[in-house]
Amino acid sequence: MKDILVFLSPSVCRDELSRGGQYAIALARMYRAHLSALIADIEPDLADLPPEPDIRQVGSAPRMQTSSSERLSRTAVLVQSAATDANVSCDILQTENKSVPLRERIIDRTQLHDMLIIDVRGPLEPPRKDLAEAALFAGGRPIIFVPPNTSVASHKRIVVAWDGTRSAVRAVHDALPLLVKSREVLVISVIDDKAFPVPDSGHALCRYLARWHVGAKFSTIHRETLNIGSTLLAYARQAGADLLVMGAFAHGFERALMLGSATRDIFGTRIDIPVLMSH
């Protein structure tokens, strides 16, 4: 892994780099990779908006609102400063040609990097959802979705969701740089809804990973009353995993993007650990 891209939207009033930005810098430092930061003001960061005024607080100074350009500049400074402190080479991409739609810019940039890191806060909603889908299904590279309160990228324990599909295979290979550094890999298959064409493929995957000196164990689980995405997240959370690796499936991109069930579930839920998805 030599070149990491992070997509950041500036916070409104905090002088602190987002967790996705921190995660990307830690990952770049771990792999001695270059970091590129694409910064765009696409939505208000509701978690950072100032509170409603309290009429009881007489005489308190009103909080000054900052412009989009000021927030972009401040975020660029935060990224550069944090990267310098971590001894990570970094460039900022928010000043590129604005005549090109952001969707096309993020696809183009994702194609030329090893991985994209993006913040998520709760279920993905437009416009962040649209950009994430574009990068994931047209960019050809893996994405790590990073929720708030994520610890620094350690990847001591990684859960791999396995169903023997092309996208699952792609996710495993895209995640190999992370898997080889992990202490433990748990390969799981949710077996309620589909028959696997090769019943022993989970164990075969573990044997393959062993040749990469990855200690992996395979098990099957049931989703019971949960959807498949929630089942995977719940298992990863209960296992104390630092990362969930899974394939992403969709079709009909040029007309209406039809997400596969697990991908749709993940996009629609509140992610609480980082998730690497590949298509």
N, C-alpha and C positions, 0 to 999 in steps of 0.2 A: 504494500500500500504506500503510494508515493504522493498522491494529490487528493486532498479532501475538500469538498465544497460544503459550506454551511449557508443556509438561507435564514436570514434574520429580518424580523420587522422590529423597528425601534420601540422601546418602552416609552411611555408618556412622561413619567416623572421620576423614575428610579435611575440613579447613576450606578447601575450594576448590570453586568452582562447577563443575558438570559442563560438558563440552564443548558439549552441547546448549544449556545456559543461556548460555554465552559466545557461541555462534553466534547465538542469538536476540537478545541485546543488541546485537551487532554489526550484525545485519540491521535492527533497529529504529533504531539510530543512523544507518545509511546512508540510510534512507528517512524519517527524522524521524517515525517511527511510535510509537504507544503500545504498551507491552508489558504483557500480563497473564500472570501465572505461576500455573498450577494445580499445587499441590504435594500429593502423596499418597504415603504410605508403603505401596507395594503389594508390595514384594519386598525381600529382602536384597540389598544391593549386594555380590556375592561378591568383586569385585575390591578392595573396601575392607575386607573383614573382617580382623581382626588375625590374624597368623600363629599357627600352633600353638606352644604354649609349649616352650621349649628348656630341658630340665632342667639343662643345663650352665651356663645363665645364672643362677647362684645369686645371690639378693639383688636381682634386677631386679624393679621394681614391676610388678604386673599392669596391663594396659590396662583402663581402666574402660569398661564398656558404657553406651551412652546409650539413653534411652527413645525411642519413636517421636515423642512430642510434642516432645522436646528436639531431635531431628533435624529435624523440620518447622520449628520456630522458627529453628534455626540456618540452614537453607537459605533461609528467607524473608529473614533478615538479609543473607545473602550476595547474594541477588538484588537486594534493594533497594540495597545498597552498590555493587554493580557497575553497576547502572542509573544511580545518582546520579553515579558517576564518569564515566559515558559521556554524561551529560546526556540520559538517556532517561526519560520519564515511565513509571511502573510501578505496578501494583497487584497484590496477592497474593490468590489465590482459595481458599487451602487451608482457610479458616475457615468456608466456606459450609455450608449445611444438610447434615449427614451422613446424614439420613434418606433423601435421594435417592441412589440407587445411583451410584457413580462413573462407570459406563458411560453413564448418562443425562446426567450432568453434563458429561462430556467431549463428548458429541454436541451438547448444547445450546450449550456454550461455543464449540465449533468452528464452528457455524453462524453465529455472530455475530462472527467474526474473519476476517481476510483469509487467514490461514495458520496452521497448527499446526506447531510444532517439537517433536520428541521424540527422546530419546537412544536409541541401539541399541548393544548390546554382544554381538556374535555373532548367531546366528540368533534370530529373534523367538520367544519362548515365552510361554505363559500365565503370569501375567495380562496382561503387557504386550502380547502379540500380540492378545488379545481386545479390549483398549482401542484399539489402533491400528486394527484392523479396523472397530470400531464408528465411530470418528471418520472413517475414510476413506470407508466405504461408506454411512454414514447422516448424516455431518456436512456433506457437500456442498462441502467446501473442501479445498485441497491440503495434504499433509503433507510436511515435509522430515525424513527420518530422518538423524540425525547420529551417526556413529560416533566412538569415541575417537580422539585424535590428529589430529582435523580442524583444518585451519588456519582462521583467522578468515575469515568469509564475504567472499570476494573476487570469485568468479565471473568470473575472467578468461577461462576457456574452459569452455563448457557443451556437453555432449553431449545431444542430443534423440533419443530412440528413437521412430521413426515407423513406423506400419503403417496409417495412414489410418482407424483406427477412431474411434468417438465419444470413447472415453477418451483416446486420443492427442491428439485435437483439444482436448479439455478441458485436458489437461496443458500443451499449448503456450500456450493463452490464459491459464491460471493463472500460468504462468511468465513471461509477457511483461514484468512489471516487472523481473525479473532479466535476461532476455535483452537488453533494451535497454541495460543497463549493462555487458554483457559485451564483451570485446574480440573474441571469436571464438565462433561457434556451429557445431557439427558435427552435422548431421542424418544419422542412419543408419537403415537398414532391414535386418533380418535376413531373408534371402529363402529360407531352406531349406524352410520348412514351410508357407508360404501364398502364394497368388496374390493380388496386389494388384488390386482392381477398377479402379483408375485408375493405370496404370503410371508416369505422369509426376508423381504426386502429391508425391513428395519434392522434385523441382525446383520444383514449383508452390509448395510451402510456403516454400522459400528465397526465391522471388520475393515472396511475401506478406510475409515477415519483412523483406525489403529496404525495403518501404514504411514499416516501423517503424525504419528505419536500423539494422537488425541485419544484420551481415555473416555470412551462413550458407552453408555448403557441404554438398552432399548426396553420400552414397556408400552402397553396399550392402556387406554383409559376410555371411559364412557362419559358422554356429555350429559346424560340424564335429562334434567329439565332446562339446562342452560343451552344457549346457542353455541356454536362451535368456537367462535372467537372468544366469548366469555370463558368457555371451558379451558382454552389454551392459556389465557391470561391468569385464571384462577390457579391452574396447576403451576405455572411459572412462579406466581407469587408465593404459593404455599411451599414450593421447593427452595425459596430464597434465591431465585435466579436473578442475575444482573441484566440478562438480555433474553428476549424471545426471538428466534429466527424462524421465518415462515415464508412460503411462496405466496404471491399475489396473483389472482386470476381475474381477467375481465375480457370481454369481447365487444365488438361493435363500437370501437373507439371513434370512428369518423362520424357516426350518427349519434347514438346515445350510449354512453359507457355503461355496460351491464356488468356489475361487479359480481364475482363469485361470493358464495355465502360467507366464508371465513373472512375474506377481505372486507366485505360489507359490514360484518359484525365488528371488526377491529376499528374501521373508520367511524362507526356509530357509537362507540363506547368511550368511557373515560379511561384511557390508557394510564396505568400506574407504574409500569416499568418500560424501559426502552424496547422498541420492537424493530427488528431489521426485516424489511420486506423486499423481495425480488420478484421480477416478472420474467 
